[in-house]
Amino acid sequence: GVDTNGDGLFDVVRLSFGALVDLMPAAASSSDFKLGLTFQPGVDWSLARPGSATPVEIRRPTLGSLGLAWRANNTWRFAAQGDYVRFNEVVDALRRNVGEPAGRDFSLPNVVEPRAGAEFGAPLRCGCGTVKLRAGVYYRSPGTLRYEGADPTLQDAFPVRSWRAALTLGGSFFAEHFGKALR
């Protein structure tokens, strides 16, 4: 897919490439497995600095994702995914902006951010529709620069942050009667 911001400040085209592969099609058994791959190349922007002839470089890092989905039966579905984020590209842009001696004490390591989810779906006994319930967990890296030098002011400005887990819950109801649908 192609997406643009459109706000005039960062008008840029962002590309995503992906593939979805049926590892075991549903026709062969009551369950199926799917493998998904996506790739988003990193993007660079340059902004003019007031009072300087040298622009500031900003970098959105490259992202690659690998996911596996399993439909165990007509009721249960499970998914797992890992997103590989190349954060070191952001530090490389920082070093180009401030120079190697000033930027060498900063780091932002590449990470794999895992996520998993499950979905339960079943028709209601009344025959009036179908209900689906979903739950997931996403382990999120801090995604912030780390300062590893001796300057106490910079140590305070760039504190070490920890990973966070984000939980999601959701549900939906779908009904269809006489060609009319409700969701």
N, C-alpha and C positions, 0 to 999 in steps of 0.2 A: 504494500500500500504506500501511498504518498500522502504526506500531511504538510501543511504550511501553517505557521503561526498567524500571519496576517495582521499583526498589530503595528507593522512598520519598523519596529525596533530590531527584531530578529527575524525578518522575512527570510526563510531558508526552507529548502525542501529536505524532508527527512524520509529516508527510504527504509523499508522493512522487507525482508525476504523470508519466506517460510515454506514449510512442507509438512503435510500430514500423511502418514503412512499407516494403512491398515495392516497390522502384523498378523492378525487372525480375524478375518471377516466374520460377521455375525452369522452368515449363511452356513458356515462350516460347523458352528456350535452354538450353544445358547448364550455364550459370552463372547466378548471381543476385546482386543487390545489395539490401541492406537498409539503411535509415536509421533510427537510433534517437535519440529525444530524451527526456530526463528533466529534471524540475525539482523541487527540494526547497526550499520556502520556509524562510527563517531562523526561528529560535525564540529567544525571550527568556525568561530565568528571573530571578526576584528572590529573593535570600537575605537573611535578617535578619542584621545586623551586631551582634555582642555589644557592648553599651554604646552603641549608636547607634540613633536613631529612623529613620535613612535606610537602606533596603536596598541591597545591592550588586546591580547588574545584570550578568548574564552573557549572552553572545550566541553562538549557533551560526550561522555565516554561511549565506546563501543559496547554493545550488549548482545550476548548470545544466550538463548534459552533452549533447554531440552526438557521435554515433558512426556510422561507416560500416563495413559488413561485406560482403565479397565472397567468394562461393564460386566459385573459378575453375573447378573441376571436381569430380568425386566424391572426389578425393584431397586437394586443397589448399583452405584457407580463410584469409583475411586480414582483419584488423580494425584500425581506427584510431579513436581517441576523444580528445576534448578536454573537460576539466572546467573550467568557469569558476567560480571561488570568489570571492565578494564579501567579502574579508577586511576591507575598510574598515568594514563593519558592526560588527566587533569593536572597532575603534578608537573608533567613535562611542559604543559602550557604555562603554568606558574613560573617555572624556571626560565622559560623564554622571556617572560615579562619582567622579572626582577633580576635575572642573571644568576649564574651558577653559585657564586659564593653565598649570596643571600638566600637562595632557594634550596640549598643542599640539605638543610636541617628539617625540611618538610617531607612528609610521606603520606601516601594514601594507597594502601595495598589493594590489589585486585581481590575480589571476593566472589564466592558462590552463595547466593541467597536462596535457601530452600523454601518450598511451600508444599502443602498437601491438603487435600480436601476430600469430602465424601458427600454423596447425594442419595437421598431416599425418596422414591416416587411411587405412589400407589393410587389406584382409583378409590374413591370413597364408597362405602357400603351402600349409601343411598342411591348410587348411580348418577349423582348430580355433578360429577366432575372428578378431577385428578388433583392431588396435592403433592407438592415436592418440597422437601426440607433439605437445606444445605448447611455444611459447616466446614471451616477450613482454618488453617494456621499458616502464618507467613513469618519467617524469621528474617528480620530486616537489619542490615548493617548500618552503622551510624553514617557512613558516607561523608565524613568530615575530615578535613586536613588534620594531620598530627604534626605537632612541633616536637622535635627530638633534640633540640639544642639546649644551651645553658642559660639563655636569656629568660629571667623570671617573668618579665612582662609578657613575652610571647607565650610562655608556658601557661599563663593565666588566660590569655586571649584564645588559645587553641587547646582547651582541655580534652583529655581522652574520654571519649564517650563509649558506651557499651551497646551491644546488639539489643534489639527489642523484638519481642514476639507480638504479633497482631493476630487476634482471633476474629473470625467473621462468622456470622450466622445469617441465614436467609430462608425465605420460603416463597412459594407461589401457589396459586390456585387457578385451575383452568377448567372451564365448563363450556360445552357446546350443545345447544338445543335448537333444532329446526334450522340449521345453517347459520345460527348466530353464535358468536363466541364471546366469552368473558374471561379476562385474565387479570 
